[in-house]
């Protein structure tokens, strides 16, 4: 009886419906950090980060996200708030390093993922900054995951430093 008042986990079906709705728009490159709070009929709230090409006009991006939020309310009865994450897609070195880090993480465990990947170049080294998503009830601590990923990156590329924020997955 009290669960709807405190909030309940969203069904996998609802999570998938929200994801499909967002990803159906051609300007959306990816999503992450989807959180759903269900307080009963007509009282479902969600937030998500949506990745879009950084070269797109920010006003156009805002308009697309507004449309998706309205669609979610109309079609799914979900009050959705979308955070805009611009993604650099036209930097060969960044794309190469993103792919390398993704493959490195996948080699550790296919359930580990990353998002918000960016690079900050310096005179002596380059920082690779990203969030690593650790599955719920994973066998290692976030700190162990971060250290393992960072070690593999610096073993291969001594002039790249990993700046990692490890976070738990919000959905299973």
LINNORWO-V518467 format. One record per residue. N is the residue number from 0. RES is the residue in one small letter. PSI is psi in radians with two decimals (none if undefined). Layout:
((N | RES | PSI) (N | RES | PSI))
This chain:
((0 | x | -0.67) (1 | x | -0.34) (2 | x | -0.80) (3 | x | -0.48) (4 | x | -0.68) (5 | x | -0.40) (6 | x | 2.49) (7 | x | 2.72) (8 | x | 2.55) (9 | x | 2.65) (10 | x | 2.67) (11 | x | -0.60) (12 | x | -0.75) (13 | x | -0.76) (14 | x | -0.80) (15 | x | -0.67) (16 | x | -0.75) (17 | x | -0.82) (18 | x | -0.82) (19 | x | -0.75) (20 | x | -0.83) (21 | x | -0.84) (22 | x | -0.20) (23 | x | -0.26) (24 | x | 2.23) (25 | x | -0.41) (26 | x | -0.22) (27 | x | 2.12) (28 | x | -0.46) (29 | x | 2.92) (30 | x | 2.76) (31 | x | 2.98) (32 | x | 0.74) (33 | x | 2.15) (34 | x | 2.29) (35 | x | 2.29) (36 | x | 1.98) (37 | x | 2.00) (38 | x | 0.36) (39 | x | 3.11) (40 | x | 2.23) (41 | x | 0.06) (42 | x | 0.79) (43 | x | 2.19) (44 | x | 2.49) (45 | x | 2.68) (46 | x | 2.67) (47 | x | 2.71) (48 | x | 2.28) (49 | x | 2.24) (50 | x | 2.30) (51 | x | 2.67) (52 | x | 2.24) (53 | x | -0.29) (54 | x | -0.19) (55 | x | 2.63) (56 | x | 2.16) (57 | x | -0.56) (58 | x | -0.66) (59 | x | -0.77) (60 | x | -0.78) (61 | x | -0.73) (62 | x | -0.76) (63 | x | -0.79) (64 | x | -0.68) (65 | x | -0.75) (66 | x | -0.76) (67 | x | -0.73) (68 | x | -0.73) (69 | x | -0.71) (70 | x | -0.72) (71 | x | -0.70) (72 | x | -0.79) (73 | x | -0.81) (74 | x | -0.60) (75 | x | -0.11) (76 | x | 0.69) (77 | x | 2.21) (78 | x | 1.78) (79 | x | 2.38) (80 | x | 2.20) (81 | x | 2.22) (82 | x | 2.29) (83 | x | 2.13) (84 | x | 1.85) (85 | x | 2.34) (86 | x | 2.28) (87 | x | 2.17) (88 | x | -0.13) (89 | x | 0.53) (90 | x | 1.90) (91 | x | -0.77) (92 | x | -0.79) (93 | x | -0.80) (94 | x | -0.71) (95 | x | -0.81) (96 | x | -0.64) (97 | x | -0.81) (98 | x | -0.78) (99 | x | -0.81) (100 | x | -0.72) (101 | x | -0.79) (102 | x | -0.65) (103 | x | -0.80) (104 | x | -0.75) (105 | x | -0.61) (106 | x | -0.57) (107 | x | -0.87) (108 | x | 2.19) (109 | x | -0.31) (110 | x | -0.26) (111 | x | 2.42) (112 | x | 3.01) (113 | x | 2.81) (114 | x | 3.04) (115 | x | 0.78) (116 | x | 2.26) (117 | x | 2.88) (118 | x | 2.42) (119 | x | 1.93) (120 | x | 2.43) (121 | x | 3.04) (122 | x | -0.65) (123 | x | -0.48) (124 | x | 2.96) (125 | x | 2.29) (126 | x | 2.27) (127 | x | 1.95) (128 | x | 2.22) (129 | x | 2.90) (130 | x | 2.30) (131 | x | 2.24) (132 | x | 2.10) (133 | x | 2.21) (134 | x | 2.62) (135 | x | 2.38) (136 | x | 0.71) (137 | x | 2.70) (138 | x | -0.15) (139 | x | 2.72) (140 | x | 2.83) (141 | x | -0.67) (142 | x | -0.73) (143 | x | -0.70) (144 | x | -0.83) (145 | x | -0.83) (146 | x | -0.69) (147 | x | -0.76) (148 | x | -0.84) (149 | x | -0.72) (150 | x | -0.79) (151 | x | -0.61) (152 | x | -0.84) (153 | x | -0.44) (154 | x | -0.63) (155 | x | -0.69) (156 | x | 1.67) (157 | x | -0.32) (158 | x | 0.12) (159 | x | 2.27) (160 | x | 2.40) (161 | x | 2.21) (162 | x | 1.77) (163 | x | 2.34) (164 | x | 1.98) (165 | x | 2.37) (166 | x | 2.68) (167 | x | 2.61) (168 | x | 2.40) (169 | x | -0.35) (170 | x | 2.72) (171 | x | none))
